Amino acid sequence: MTERYRNNFLKEVEANVEEGNWVKMCMQCGVCSGSCPLGPYWDHPPQEIFMMIRANKREEVLSSTSMWMCTSCYNCIARCPRGLPITHIMHGLANYAHWLGVAPEDQLTRRFAKKFWDNLSQKGRVNELKLGLALYFINGFGEGIQTALKMKDIGLALQKTKRMDPLEILGGHGVKGAGDLKKILDKAREIENQKREKNRV
């Protein structure tokens, strides 16, 4: 990373994070934190993250678990007196930290987000059975078996009402032109990487 970025994290965020140019508009009222259903569980609520960005606390921000706590409920955006796109910024920071390879590896919501995206991007639709099983075993084989046994009655009921097809594990349904979707995602990733590499020069 260049000296310029080490000396001005706000410019780095503006250049690389979705809606990052809005960070400087935060007036620290705290309405976002008070509106967030997970507010008490954040290491740093949004307005604190924004102040840390402006205070050049790069490592603390990018290694924080806070951005991964956002559930996209949009309460913060609806209530922000300045109309900041807080949800987009938090997801953008999470994505940027992931791209840099500095996001916390063991954070549960980050691991869930990765499993969800990997599942969705394969065929353009979420394979709920595969995702559910992946989440059962997210903390290891033993815990996965225990969770599966606890949920067996619900699983059998879903199967009886044809809400869950065991054959989904073999692949499941997808959108038409799943190959084209993959090309679109690959191209978007390429453009994003080019933009960020350019901004690092």
Phi and psi in degrees as a GROMACS rama.xvg file:
@    title "Ramachandran Plot"
@    xaxis  label "Phi"
@    yaxis  label "Psi"
@TYPE xy
-75.7259  161.001  THR-2
-58.8963  -38.0593  GLU-3
-55.1376  -41.7693  ARG-4
-74.6859  -35.574  TYR-5
-62.4959  -29.7008  ARG-6
-90.8599  -14.2738  ASN-7
-149.972  85.9126  ASN-8
-65.997  -31.9338  PHE-9
-59.5112  -43.59  LEU-10
-63.5886  -38.1223  LYS-11
-61.8949  -44.5154  GLU-12
-64.5581  -43.8256  VAL-13
-59.8393  -34.818  GLU-14
-82.7029  -26.4219  ALA-15
-122.21  -10.6749  ASN-16
-111.722  133.935  VAL-17
-53.2401  127.408  GLU-18
60.1794  19.583  GLU-19
-61.9126  -22.4499  GLY-20
-66.3675  -13.8339  ASN-21
-82.1274  -15.0544  TRP-22
-54.5063  -41.4968  VAL-23
-68.8251  -11.2883  LYS-24
-84.737  -10.1979  MET-25
-65.1246  130.405  CYS-26
-104.758  12.6356  MET-27
63.5157  36.4314  GLN-28
-79.0572  -24.5232  CYS-29
83.2019  5.88475  GLY-30
-61.095  -36.0765  VAL-31
-60.6271  -43.9446  CYS-32
-66.5143  -41.1498  SER-33
-68.6778  -22.6759  GLY-34
-90.6828  -15.122  SER-35
-80.0456  126.367  CYS-36
-64.0424  -21.6969  PRO-37
-104.496  13.6846  LEU-38
-45.9769  -46.5762  GLY-39
-66.9609  -13.8333  PRO-40
-101.804  -2.69288  TYR-41
-76.1293  139.515  TRP-42
-64.4714  -44.9872  ASP-43
-138.67  117.227  HIS-44
-65.852  164.733  PRO-45
-51.698  -46.7272  PRO-46
-64.9023  -29.3192  GLN-47
-71.6042  -40.8241  GLU-48
-58.4862  -43.908  ILE-49
-64.245  -39.7679  PHE-50
-67.6111  -37.7228  MET-51
-64.8196  -36.9853  MET-52
-62.201  -46.107  ILE-53
-69.1248  -22.8742  ARG-54
-90.3239  6.59221  ALA-55
69.1556  29.5151  ASN-56
-91.5894  67.4554  LYS-57
-60.4537  -54.283  ARG-58
-63.0986  -41.2693  GLU-59
-62.4492  -39.9399  GLU-60
-70.3018  -52.663  VAL-61
-69.1164  -23.9314  LEU-62
-94.7109  0.870419  SER-63
-71.8386  151.981  SER-64
-87.4097  -6.69722  THR-65
-57.9656  -46.0939  SER-66
-61.4702  -26.545  MET-67
-82.8369  -3.62773  TRP-68
-87.4716  -12.249  MET-69
-68.5236  128.763  CYS-70
-101.354  4.91775  THR-71
61.1874  38.5264  SER-72
-79.876  -19.7882  CYS-73
68.871  12.3631  TYR-74
-58.4668  -40  ASN-75
-64.2822  -41.9222  CYS-76
-66.4898  -42.5742  ILE-77
-63.5565  -29.9409  ALA-78
-106.423  -9.26982  ARG-79
-63.8122  123.127  CYS-80
-65.2693  -18.2022  PRO-81
-104.554  1.72753  ARG-82
68.2868  30.0692  GLY-83
-66.4361  138.524  LEU-84
-80.3135  65.9599  PRO-85
-59.7996  -44.4816  ILE-86
-57.2502  -44.9105  THR-87
-64.2574  -39.4428  HIS-88
-65.5988  -43.8999  ILE-89
-64.0497  -43.0308  MET-90
-66.4602  -36.8311  HIS-91
-63.7419  -40.8586  GLY-92
-64.6747  -41.4232  LEU-93
-61.8428  -45.2562  ALA-94
-63.4538  -40.1924  ASN-95
-67.1099  -42.9437  TYR-96
-62.3271  -38.7374  ALA-97
-64.3193  -44.5385  HIS-98
-60.9928  -37.6765  TRP-99
-76.7552  -16.1615  LEU-100
80.1884  24.3997  GLY-101
-116.722  3.34103  VAL-102
-68.9435  148.757  ALA-103
-64.6359  121.865  PRO-104
-68.0192  -35.7386  GLU-105
-92.7439  5.44305  ASP-106
-71.6377  124.619  GLN-107
-61.7884  -45.495  LEU-108
-67.1852  -29.9795  THR-109
-67.5171  -41.8174  ARG-110
-64.4647  -39.3354  ARG-111
-63.6987  -45.6572  PHE-112
-57.9848  -41.5051  ALA-113
-65.5583  -43.6908  LYS-114
-63.9631  -40.8613  LYS-115
-62.3627  -47.0715  PHE-116
-65.9034  -42.812  TRP-117
-60.1485  -39.7032  ASP-118
-66.9236  -50.0143  ASN-119
-64.3604  -41.8421  LEU-120
-73.2993  -14.1842  SER-121
-67.741  -45.0656  GLN-122
-131.748  4.01708  LYS-123
86.1104  -4.56117  GLY-124
-137.652  150.548  ARG-125
-77.3521  127.756  VAL-126
-87.5501  99.9866  ASN-127
-63.7735  -36.2269  GLU-128
-65.751  -46.2204  LEU-129
-64.0656  -41.84  LYS-130
-64.7893  -44.5479  LEU-131
-59.2278  -45.1365  GLY-132
-64.1014  -39.1991  LEU-133
-61.8271  -37.7956  ALA-134
-72.7649  -35.5956  LEU-135
-56.554  -41.3479  TYR-136
-99.7192  14.7785  PHE-137
-63.7448  -27.5781  ILE-138
-109.115  22.5456  ASN-139
116.437  163.756  GLY-140
-64.9487  -46.4747  PHE-141
-59.0231  -48.8043  GLY-142
-65.2305  -34.7403  GLU-143
-62.9345  -43.3398  GLY-144
-63.3915  -43.6125  ILE-145
-61.1812  -43.5532  GLN-146
-65.1431  -42.646  THR-147
-61.3316  -41.6071  ALA-148
-65.5504  -38.4279  LEU-149
-63.9179  -34.2335  LYS-150
-96.5241  5.70799  MET-151
-60.3073  -39.4638  LYS-152
-63.886  -41.2198  ASP-153
-65.5573  -42.0539  ILE-154
-61.2789  -44.0845  GLY-155
-64.9888  -38.8944  LEU-156
-64.8889  -40.0325  ALA-157
-63.7026  -38.4474  LEU-158
-67.9268  -41.1305  GLN-159
-63.1609  -36.6928  LYS-160
-89.9706  10.4309  THR-161
61.0719  28.5018  LYS-162
-88.8843  -10.4277  ARG-163
-145.903  124.262  MET-164
-107.351  117.237  ASP-165
-56.8663  -25.1022  PRO-166
-70.1149  -12.5112  LEU-167
-58.7984  -26.8817  GLU-168
-63.6912  -21.9729  ILE-169
-80.9967  -10.5633  LEU-170
163.437  -50.7504  GLY-171
79.0286  177.41  GLY-172
-89.471  156.968  HIS-173
-140.656  -178.668  GLY-174
-77.1754  159.228  VAL-175
-67.6675  138.038  LYS-176
72.2676  42.643  GLY-177
-59.4629  -31.8225  ALA-178
-64.5218  -38.5198  GLY-179
-66.6247  -37.6488  ASP-180
-60.2012  -43.4307  LEU-181
-60.3378  -41.0964  LYS-182
-62.6151  -41.6891  LYS-183
-62.205  -46.413  ILE-184
-64.6539  -41.4621  LEU-185
-62.1252  -42.234  ASP-186
-66.5163  -41.8289  LYS-187
-61.5562  -41.0324  ALA-188
-64.604  -40.5359  ARG-189
-63.0722  -45.3915  GLU-190
-63.0333  -43.4963  ILE-191
-62.6281  -43.8454  GLU-192
-64.3378  -40.9104  ASN-193
-61.7095  -43.5243  GLN-194
-61.649  -45.2659  LYS-195
-69.5769  -38.5013  ARG-196
-63.6254  -38.4313  GLU-197
-63.7071  -40.5994  LYS-198
-70.9574  -18.8768  ASN-199
-83.5645  -15.0493  ARG-200
